[in-house]
Amino acid sequence: MLGKDPKDRAKPFAPEVSFREALGAWIKIALLSFGGPAGQIALMHRVLVEDKKWISEARFLHALNYCMLLPGPEAQQLATYIGWLLHKTWGGIVAGALFILPGALVILALSVLYAGFNDLSIVQAVFFGIKAAVLAVVVQAVMRIGSRALKNGFMIGIAVAAFIGIFFFAVPFPVIVTAAAVVGYIGGRLYPATFSGGERRDKEKLMDADAIDSAAAAGNLGHTKPSLARAIRVTSFCLVLWLGPVAILVAWLGFNNVFTQESLFFSKMAIVTFGGAYAVLAYVAQQAVSTYSWLVPGEMLDGLGMAETTPGPLIMVVQFVGFMGAYRNPGVLDPMLAGLAGAAITTWVTFVPCFLWIFLGGPYIEKLRGNKSLSAALSAITAAIVGVILNLALWFGLHIVFEKVIQQSLGPLRLYVPVWSSVEFAAIILSASAMIAMLRFKLGMIPTLAASTVFGTVAFYSGF
């Protein structure tokens, strides 16, 4: 029985995390979740692993590995997973929903402004400085996660190969993860110490207990045990929530109505969005412009700009697509009202499946934490993910420092070529200052973001 092992009783115990305390942390994370998946993962690592000590490094990376394998926004699913570990189903719902809510409200407001006034300069000004500071948070996370995950030359090699593959050759993310898992599984059989020893050393060096491991040692993580009956209940309930509204729209409005088309199209997207938003945005843009005429050419980039400069998952750009599609095809409704309905439908069918993947698969992933072969495979996946996060950080950094970045192809090679005349000197200064403040002088994240926001807004309007 859990909690009876003398070794467990000898470990220091972290205090139980109250639901109210967790709620405050999830609100903070939701409001500061800028920078796409790299920034969001970095933020959660900073708050939950380093500051709060609610989840261990090993368990955080284990959960991240699973979420990276799922379709949909990995950072939002990671928040849902950790919320579920802390406070069961309602904890996961609150963490996952709050992660979405601020960005959804902001993009909805921006969509209304875009459709009605087509002027977003104030938003660009406010978020100019925030993005520069988030880059510092991302760099810090890459350094810290990398230092703990890349324990030897094999792991460093996997990370480098993953970075080169995804950044320069556009290798699909599922291919990178699968290759890393195979290398890790085989390597774990041939060289177990190389592929599994890192996690053991991390556990041996752990001085302070974290809340989730303490709860496990005390026998309070019973909700993480897999059960067929529970799996059937979760699947049935989530499928009704997800596909029930779609079926109602089909029966009520038919297949040719814009609301039905959006519900079906984005339900399909929720299943195939492996590798994050960038993997499918080109396809979404093509279908939205050419097939459905929801957008005109160029508008997808405007929506992407909204999603990149506001909190929440980058895939929230689909809310803008849903709004504009219904706004332009309102039927008997007022265009703005139709746009709001289209945005709501699109957001619902995009994110409800994310909760299904976590609540259904989480118990089984937790059960497999002690499996040596799986641990070896996941250790290699963790190393590959460091390379993927570095890719996201570099992409994010290029688009902060340069206003224009051109993507070029030379055979199989993909290059991001910055337009040097579009360099943003203010962004360079702000990002460098934020990095020095956080890495050298250990200034807190909130003061750094606040100062960057003020100076960024001034720089934006002064034309510096």
ABEGO torsion letter per residue (X at the ends): XBGABAAAAABBBBBBBBAAAAAAAAAAAAAABBGEAAAAAAAAAAAAAAAAGABBAAAAAAAAAAAAABBEBAAAAAAAAAAAAAAEAAAAAAAAAAAAAAAAAAAAAAAAAAAAAGBAAAAAAAAAAAAAAAAAAAAAAAAAAAAAABABAAAAAAAAAAAAAAAAAGBBAAAAAAAAAAAAAAAAAABAAAAAAAAAAAAAABABBBAAAAAAAAGAAAAABBBAAAAAAAAAAAAAAAAAAAAAAAAAAEAABAAAAAAAAAAAAAAABBGEAAAAAAAAAAAAAAAAGABBBGAAAAAAAAAAABBEBAAAAAAAAAAAAAAABAEABBAAAAAAAAAAAAAAAAAAAAAAAAAAAAAAAAAAAABAAAAAAAAAAAAAAAAAAAAAAAAAAAAAABABBBBBBBEABBBBBBBAAABBAAAAAAAAAAAAAAAAAGBBAAAAAAAAAAAAAAAAAAGX
